[in-house]
Amino acid sequence: MFSRLAAALQGSSLAPVNILSLPTVPTTSIAQQAQASLSTMSSTLPQVGTFANGCYWGTEHIFREHYKGKGLVDAKVGFIGGKESSKNPSYEEVCTGRTGHAEACQVKFDPSKVSYAELVEFFYRTHDPTQMNQQGNDRGTQYRSALFPHDVEQLEIAKKVTQEVQEKHFTSKGQKIVTQIDQRPADHFFEADKYHQEYLYKHPNGYQCANHRLWW
């Protein structure tokens, strides 16, 4: 919270980012394969994926903007990945960094229209996963880059996409992805208060992390 205030005072990254300036066709083989098999899905029951990459309302906004009408059913901001003793924390508690939670966005999606693999790749495309406990001006463990797969299948997909993204986009630059991959049940996600849900739609000139854009 305090780092965001400092960023606002410095006038850095307050302007909305043009997040849809480039196409977002999947580039990793696992996401491409999953996209090719969407029409053969036997079940269209919504699934959920949970993603953390900095200020959570920016994460929610970029998922909503790109996947509206393309498989997104809903998206909520909240907290996940914290200590067992810190259930249902408040925003203020998470901001201290003592609960261990990450600010995150839980995306409900239609698996017949978009795959979890594509969403994981999109997650990587829209932040800097080489920054440890930081995105842009936001610093602290609550702003860490993290994937929270909810079952073994999602865990394996997350690992495979991560490895391929590392090889395609970072190894040649001498950079390493530091994203945490932490399997947690979906109900370990605690929704934030209503004020922060769809925050950038309510406050279009509000703070937005400059890292929340398409990187490739």
C-alpha positions as CSV (number, residue, x, y, z in Angstrom):
1,M,0.0,0.0,0.0
2,F,2.8,2.4,1.0
3,S,4.8,1.6,-2.1
4,R,1.8,2.4,-4.3
5,L,1.4,5.7,-2.6
6,A,5.0,6.5,-3.1
7,A,4.7,5.6,-6.8
8,A,1.7,7.8,-7.1
9,L,3.5,10.8,-5.6
10,Q,6.4,10.3,-7.9
11,G,4.1,10.3,-10.9
12,S,5.4,7.0,-12.2
13,S,3.1,4.5,-14.0
14,L,-0.2,6.3,-13.2
15,A,-1.3,6.3,-16.9
16,P,-3.3,3.3,-18.1
17,V,-1.3,0.8,-20.1
18,N,-2.3,-0.1,-23.6
19,I,-2.6,-3.7,-22.8
20,L,-4.2,-4.9,-26.0
21,S,-1.7,-3.4,-28.5
22,L,-0.4,-6.8,-29.6
23,P,-2.0,-10.2,-30.4
24,T,-1.7,-12.9,-27.8
25,V,-1.6,-16.1,-29.7
26,P,0.0,-18.8,-27.5
27,T,3.7,-19.4,-28.2
28,T,4.5,-22.4,-25.9
29,S,3.9,-25.8,-27.4
30,I,1.8,-27.0,-24.5
31,A,-0.5,-24.0,-24.8
32,Q,-0.8,-24.4,-28.6
33,Q,-1.7,-28.1,-28.2
34,A,-4.3,-27.3,-25.6
35,Q,-5.8,-24.6,-27.8
36,A,-6.0,-27.0,-30.7
37,S,-8.0,-29.5,-28.6
38,L,-10.5,-27.0,-27.1
39,S,-13.3,-28.1,-29.5
40,T,-13.0,-31.7,-28.3
41,M,-13.5,-30.9,-24.6
42,S,-15.9,-33.3,-23.0
43,S,-16.8,-31.0,-20.1
44,T,-17.5,-27.3,-20.2
45,L,-17.9,-26.9,-16.5
46,P,-16.1,-23.7,-15.4
47,Q,-12.6,-24.2,-13.9
48,V,-10.5,-21.8,-11.8
49,G,-6.9,-20.7,-11.9
50,T,-5.2,-18.4,-9.5
51,F,-2.4,-16.1,-10.5
52,A,-0.2,-13.6,-8.5
53,N,2.0,-11.0,-10.3
54,G,2.0,-7.8,-8.3
55,C,-0.8,-5.4,-7.6
56,Y,-3.9,-7.6,-7.8
57,W,-6.3,-5.2,-9.4
58,G,-3.9,-4.8,-12.4
59,T,-3.8,-8.6,-12.8
60,E,-7.6,-8.8,-12.7
61,H,-7.9,-5.9,-15.2
62,I,-5.6,-7.4,-17.8
63,F,-7.3,-10.8,-17.6
64,R,-10.7,-9.3,-17.9
65,E,-9.7,-7.0,-20.8
66,H,-8.2,-9.8,-22.9
67,Y,-10.5,-12.7,-22.1
68,K,-13.9,-11.0,-21.9
69,G,-16.0,-13.0,-24.4
70,K,-13.1,-15.4,-25.0
71,G,-13.5,-17.8,-22.1
72,L,-13.5,-15.7,-19.0
73,V,-16.5,-16.4,-16.7
74,D,-15.4,-14.2,-13.8
75,A,-12.4,-12.9,-12.0
76,K,-11.9,-11.9,-8.3
77,V,-9.0,-10.3,-6.5
78,G,-7.9,-11.7,-3.1
79,F,-5.2,-13.4,-1.1
80,I,-3.6,-16.8,-1.2
81,G,-0.4,-18.6,-0.2
82,G,-0.2,-17.4,3.4
83,K,0.4,-19.0,6.8
84,E,-2.1,-21.6,8.0
85,S,-2.6,-19.4,11.1
86,S,-3.6,-16.3,8.9
87,K,-6.9,-17.2,7.4
88,N,-9.1,-14.7,5.7
89,P,-6.7,-11.8,6.2
90,S,-7.6,-8.1,5.6
91,Y,-5.8,-6.1,2.9
92,E,-4.1,-4.1,5.7
93,E,-2.7,-7.3,7.3
94,V,-1.4,-8.6,3.9
95,C,0.3,-5.3,3.2
96,T,2.5,-5.8,6.3
97,G,4.0,-8.9,4.7
98,R,3.6,-10.8,7.9
99,T,0.8,-13.1,6.8
100,G,2.7,-14.6,3.9
101,H,-0.1,-14.1,1.5
102,A,0.3,-12.9,-2.1
103,E,-2.1,-10.5,-3.8
104,A,-3.7,-12.7,-6.4
105,C,-6.5,-12.9,-9.0
106,Q,-8.7,-16.0,-9.2
107,V,-10.0,-16.5,-12.7
108,K,-13.0,-18.7,-13.5
109,F,-12.9,-19.8,-17.1
110,D,-14.6,-22.0,-19.7
111,P,-12.2,-24.7,-20.6
112,S,-13.9,-25.2,-24.0
113,K,-12.9,-21.7,-25.0
114,V,-9.5,-21.2,-23.3
115,S,-7.1,-23.6,-21.6
116,Y,-5.3,-23.3,-18.3
117,A,-2.0,-23.6,-20.2
118,E,-2.9,-20.5,-22.3
119,L,-3.8,-18.6,-19.1
120,V,-0.5,-19.6,-17.5
121,E,1.4,-18.3,-20.6
122,F,-0.7,-15.1,-20.6
123,F,0.3,-14.7,-16.9
124,Y,3.9,-14.8,-17.9
125,R,3.4,-12.5,-20.8
126,T,1.9,-9.7,-18.7
127,H,4.6,-9.2,-16.0
128,D,8.3,-9.6,-15.3
129,P,8.7,-13.0,-13.6
130,T,12.4,-12.4,-13.1
131,Q,11.7,-9.9,-10.3
132,M,11.8,-11.3,-6.8
133,N,9.1,-10.1,-4.4
134,Q,8.5,-7.1,-6.6
135,Q,6.6,-5.8,-9.6
136,G,7.4,-2.3,-10.8
137,N,7.2,0.1,-7.8
138,D,5.5,-2.5,-5.6
139,R,7.9,-4.3,-3.3
140,G,7.3,-7.0,-0.7
141,T,6.5,-10.7,-0.6
142,Q,2.8,-9.9,-1.1
143,Y,3.7,-8.7,-4.7
144,R,5.6,-11.9,-5.6
145,S,5.2,-13.7,-8.9
146,A,3.4,-16.9,-8.1
147,L,1.2,-19.6,-9.6
148,F,-1.2,-21.5,-7.4
149,P,-2.3,-24.6,-9.2
150,H,-5.3,-26.3,-7.6
151,D,-4.6,-30.0,-8.6
152,V,-1.9,-32.2,-10.0
153,E,-2.9,-31.6,-13.6
154,Q,-2.6,-27.8,-13.2
155,L,0.7,-28.3,-11.3
156,E,2.2,-30.2,-14.2
157,I,0.9,-27.7,-16.8
158,A,2.3,-24.8,-14.8
159,K,5.7,-26.5,-14.5
160,K,5.9,-27.3,-18.3
161,V,4.8,-23.8,-19.4
162,T,7.2,-22.2,-17.0
163,Q,10.1,-24.3,-18.3
164,E,9.3,-23.5,-21.9
165,V,8.8,-19.8,-21.2
166,Q,12.2,-19.8,-19.5
167,E,13.9,-21.4,-22.5
168,K,12.1,-19.2,-25.1
169,H,12.3,-15.8,-23.5
170,F,14.8,-15.6,-20.7
171,T,17.7,-18.1,-20.9
172,S,19.3,-16.3,-23.8
173,K,19.2,-13.0,-21.8
174,G,20.9,-14.6,-18.8
175,Q,17.7,-14.2,-16.8
176,K,15.9,-16.7,-14.6
177,I,12.2,-17.0,-13.8
178,V,11.7,-16.7,-10.0
179,T,8.0,-17.4,-10.0
180,Q,6.8,-19.5,-7.1
181,I,4.7,-22.6,-8.0
182,D,2.7,-23.6,-5.0
183,Q,-0.2,-26.1,-5.2
184,R,-3.1,-25.0,-3.0
185,P,-6.8,-25.9,-2.9
186,A,-9.0,-23.3,-4.7
187,D,-10.8,-22.5,-1.4
188,H,-7.5,-21.3,0.2
189,F,-8.2,-18.1,-1.8
190,F,-9.7,-15.4,0.3
191,E,-11.6,-12.7,-1.6
192,A,-10.6,-9.1,-1.0
193,D,-13.3,-6.5,-0.1
194,K,-15.7,-5.1,-2.7
195,Y,-13.8,-1.9,-3.0
196,H,-10.9,-3.6,-4.7
197,Q,-13.0,-5.8,-7.0
198,E,-12.9,-4.4,-10.6
199,Y,-10.9,-1.5,-9.1
200,L,-9.6,-0.1,-12.4
201,Y,-13.1,0.0,-13.9
202,K,-14.3,2.0,-11.0
203,H,-11.2,4.2,-11.0
204,P,-9.8,4.2,-14.6
205,N,-7.2,6.8,-13.7
206,G,-6.1,4.9,-10.6
207,Y,-2.7,3.4,-10.0
208,Q,-1.6,0.6,-12.4
209,C,1.7,-1.2,-12.2
210,A,3.7,-0.5,-15.4
211,N,4.7,-4.1,-15.6
212,H,1.1,-5.2,-16.4
213,R,1.4,-5.1,-20.1
214,L,2.2,-7.5,-23.0
215,W,5.9,-8.3,-23.0
216,W,5.8,-10.5,-26.1
